[in-house]
């Protein structure tokens, strides 16, 4: 496929330059009386709805029974400290955790034809939610310098381009190996091992952006920069104040500190 060149001045005038920030939209807002509870059976049913929406009922359903279990895997949504003793075999997670898993386990796929029809500019007009609902890519994609559309390339070509860039650096410390908090522990471990073998320890991730300030402040205040609360602490509390948070439907990170 022929790639057109981006002319910044012309594209800006024509409204075709990719938008730096994804659009913000409010979806289906409704005003109603507050629910009397948000956890329990209603939360489980909403979690199942997420699996149906992402076409991952069977695979996602099996994964939910393993999420946050001793013999399973940690939820990719947050760092909630799991209880040390008994855990629910049915729903040891919140709705956001179910949403995150549903997106990971989705059977939806994005083929190369989608990228041929949609330019980078078209993608920039979509919200993060719309993009996440499209599914998973099935092959490596590459955006040439000045190109307007992502193109599929082979794994060999993808690794070759990466190797050429890395080997062309003056120092390994010029490279930065970024990871996402949604990456599994196993994949992250292999990734950092590759970076260290290459010769650098530049491994920033989303936690650097989200929690650098809070981690620094907590270390100064309590000597520890991460979650210091256990579920058992709530059983010993006489008063729990929740402000601006619905722990039945949202990530429970508000309780970590």
N, C-alpha and C positions, 0 to 999 in steps of 0.2 A: 504494500500500500504506500502510495506517495505521501510524504509528510510535508505539509505546508510550513513555511517559516513564519514565526511570530514577529510582527512588526509592532513594537510596543506602542509607539505614538498612534499609529493607524488603528490598532486594536482597541486602544483606550477610547478613541473617538467613536468607534463603532460598537463599543460595549462588549468587546470580545476578549478582553484581557482576563485571564483567570482571577477570580475573586480570592483575596488572601484569607478571609474569614468565611466560614460556612454560614449560610443564612440562619437566623433564629426565628422559629415559628412557634406559635401557641396552638396546640392541637386539641380540638374537641373539649374545650373547657366548659364545665358545668358547675352551677352553684346549687348545692343541696345541703341538707342537714348532715352533720358529721355522723359517721358510723359509731356504734357503741363499742366495737372492737375491730381490730384489723388482723390479728394473728389467728392461729388455729385453722379450722376447716376452710374459711373464706380465702386465707392466704395460700393454702395448698391448691385450691381450685384455680386461683389466679395464676399460680405457677404452672399448672397443667395447660392453661390457656396459652402461655408463652410457648410451650413446646408445640402445640397445635399450630400456632401462627408461624413458627419457624420450620414446620414440616420435619420435626425431629422427635415425634412422640415415642417411638420404640427405642431408638438409640439414646435420646435425651432422657427418657424415663428410666432406663437402666442406669445411666450415669448419675441421676439425682439420688438414687439409693446408695451410691458409693461416695457422694460428695460429703466431705467433712467427717468421714468415718475413719476409724482406726486403721482399717485395712483398705481405705480408699484414697482419695486425693483431696487437697485443699481447694476451697472455693476460689475461683479466679477473680471474684468481685472485690473482696476486701480482706483485711488481716484480722478479722474477729478471732480472739483467742478461744479456741474450742474447749469445752469442759474436759477435765481430766478423767472423770468417772463415766457415768452413763450418758449416752447420746441417743437421741431419737433416731430410730431406723427409718422413719417415714419422712421427716422434714427437718433436718439439722441445717437449715439455711433460711435466708430471707427471700423475698420476691426478687430483689435485684440480683441475688445470686442465681436464682432460677433463670432470669433473663440472660445473664452473662453466659450461663451454660448452654441455653437454648441457641444463642448465636454461634457458639463454638461447635455445637453438635448438629447444626442445620444441614439438611440434605440439599439445600438450594445451591446452585452453581452459577458462576459468571463465566461465560465462554468468551473467546476472542472477538466474536461478532459484536458483543455489547460495546467493546472499546472501539471497534471500527465505526460504530454509529454515534458514539458519544465522545466528544473532545474533552480535553482537560478543562476547558471553559464550561462545558455542559456539566461536568462532574462538580465543579466548584459552586454551581448553583443549587446543588442538592444538600440537604441537611445530613448530619452524621447518622441520624436514625434511618433516613432513606437509603443511604449507602450501605449501612449494616444489614438492612433487610434484603439486599440484592443477593446475598449468598457469598460463597467462598470462591476465590479465583482457582483455576485448575492448572495453571502453568505460569512460569515466570513472565513478567511483563516489563517492558523497557520503554522509557521515554527519551528519544534522541534529543540532543541539544537543539533547541529551536523548534522541536516538533510540537504538534498539536494533539496527537493521539498516542495513547500507549500501544505498543506493539508486542505480540508474543515472540519470545525467543526460546531457544532450547536451553536446557540446564547447562550443557557444556559451554555455550556462548555466554550465559549469565556468569558462570564461575570464571570464565576467561576475562570478562570485563572487570570483575571485582579484583582478580589477581593483578591485572595490568595497573589498576589504580593504586593498589596497595604497594606493589613493587616499585612504583614510580615515585613514592614519597621519599623525602630526604631522611626522615626519621620515623620509626614506628609511632612515636608520640604525636605525630601529625594526624593519626587516625583516631576515630572515636567510634566505639562499638556500642550503639544505643540499643537498649532493650525496653520492652513494654512490660508493665506490671501484669498483663494478661498472659505473658509467656510462662510456660510450665517450668518448674524447678529444674527438671532434667535438661530441657532445651537450653535454659539459661546457663547451666553449668558447662555444657559442651561449648556454648558460644564464648563464655569467658575464658575457657581453656584455650580455645583457638586464638583469642586476643593476646593472652599471656605468652603463648608460644610464638606469636608474631613479634612480641617484644614490648607491649604496653599494658598499662592497667587503666586506660581511659574507658571506663564502663558507666557512663551516666545512664539513668533510666528515668521513668516517669516519677519515681519517688523523689529524685533530686528536685524536680520542679514543684511537686505537690507538697512535700513534707520537709524540705530543707530548713525552712524557717521554724516550723513547729518542732522539728527534731532538735535544732540548736537550742531553742528556748527551753524545751523539756530537759535537755541534758544539763543546762545551767541551773534549772530549778530542782529537779529530782534526781539528777545523775543518770538518767536513762532516757533515750530519745524515742522509744517506741512504746507499744501498748503495755501498760502496767496493770491492767484490770483483768480479773478472771470472772467467769460467770458466777462462781461461788460468792464473790464479793456482794452481789446483789441480794443474796439470801441473808446476809448479815447487816444490810442497810436498813435504817429506820425511815429514811426519806429519800426518794428518787425523784428528781425534777427533770422533766423533758421539755425542752423549748425548741419549737420549730422543727420537730422531727417526728416521723411516724415509724417507729422501729419495726412495725409489722410488715411494712412494704418497702422501706428504704434501707440502704446499707447501714449496718449497725456500728459504723466507725465512730459515731459520736460518743460511744461508751468506752473507747479504747484508753482514754486517759482520765 
